[in-house]
Amino acid sequence: MNKSIVYTDHSALKYLFAKKDAKARLLRWILLLQEFDFKVIDTRGAENYAANHLSRLENPYENIFDPKEINEAFPLKTLNKIAHNNPRQEAIDILKACHNGPPEAIMVLATQRRKSLI
């Protein structure tokens, strides 16, 4: 595996690896990070051009997309529909879906059906 180089102004990573007597929570992070082969190079924020540019955007929350007009005449076909649940039809649909499948599939679906009823 290739060794990766991480350029960051987050000097806490170097501190984390240098710390000998860390708490359990920090030790878990250290163990997780040790699985990866990388080298941390500390750079100042002004030298890290990409991060510096992103942190100094004029207005990052400005909407750059054109707002779309709302179409009031859009037909909403599902409006005022009444949903109903027919357990018998659901059982028939399950059997049709698994008719040519293995018997285990029917058992799994039947178990799922029982759990949804509880």
Secondary structure, DSSP 8 states (H G I E B T S, - for coil): ---EEEEES-THHHHHHH-SS--HHHHHHHHHHTTS-EEEEE--TTT-HHHHHHHT-S-TTS--S------TT---TTTT------HHHHHHHHHHHHTTS-HHHHHHHHHHHHHHH-
